[in-house]
Amino acid sequence: MERLVTTRKLDLSNVAVYIAFVALFILFAVTLKDVGAGFLDPGNLTNILRQTSLIAIMGVGMAFVLGAAQIDLSVGALVGVVSLVTAMVVRDYGIVAGVAAGLGVGVAAGLLNGALVAWVRIPAFLATLGTMIIFSGVSRTLTNLRSIPITDSTYRYFLGGGNIGPIPILVVWMLVFVVIGHIVMTKGGLGRKVLATGGNPVAAFYSGINTRRVTFTVMFICSVLAAVAGILWAGRFGGGRYSLGEGEELSVIAATVLGGTSIFGGKASVAGAAVGAVMIGMINNALIMYGLDVYQQMIVRGAIIILAVVLTTNRK
């Protein structure tokens, strides 16, 4: 009987984010139907998806990192560097070179973070706190705080600003990365190694898993996906700026944990991270529509996040 109750509890934990999402959606739809055009206005819902797609893409990488019992605080600052480098290279050499340069920055950041955590053995919190500060400094000195516009309409359409019918192209990019990440996490060998490493690194090591390689890999993946977000961020806002992505690492971590990924490692959900990102965007949108001021929004948002984490996280 005790085993049955435990199993049901775990099953409820796995779907709690989806239940919370539906409940909040219904609540906002009912209580905000007469505010402005209404919460369910297609334009409002599209705007929520557009605003949260990049957080969801970064959440894919964070799900792998947290699943392995690590953390990456540098993703927000990395977005700014990538957006600036991409914008400068697009301006001088074209779209292909610009995207390659942006991804190259992400690869370099991933190699650095991965090496510091996996091989130098610096705790991920401290290593990525350090690289976050470095990336923030680089983005501010790279162009002396100047933004770099991207005037290429093709780049801006396909990499952030366009729509396919009524669907923002950012949502399409989000779905691509979420689906791939979900498959890798749930069907591939890497996902099993990540969860084994995060759940019990000693047991994983003695079962033949190269835990250092797994740690390096998840840190690398997270940085590369942050670079992808930076490239798309530049497309959405029509250029690069040091402040793009600033502070968003907290939103990414919150969305990932809300989605059912344990901050203690050993449990991760890529699809849940995407739902968590949209849910945070939905809450932010609703609080504005309710007419709360900025400080009141911060109080309510923090309380909701704490409650959701308590309900969705299995603590060891």
Buried (B, 14 or more C-beta within 10 A) or exposed (E): EEEEEEEEEEEEBBEBBBEBBEEBBEEBBEEBEEBEEBBEBEEBBBBBBBBBBBBBBBBBBBBBBBBBBBBBBBBBBBBBBBBBBBBBBBBEEBBEEBBBBBBBBBBBBBBBBBBBBBEEEBEBEEBBBBBBEBBBEBBBEBBEEEBBBBEBEEBBEBBBBBBEEEBBBBBBBBBEBBBEBBEBBBEEEBBBBBBBBBBBBEEBBEEEBBBBBBBBBBBBBBBBBBBBBBBBBBBBBBBBBBBBBBEBBEBBBBBBBBBBBBBBBBBBBBBBBBBBBBBBBBBBBBBEBBEBEEEEBEEBBEEBBEEBBEBBBEEE
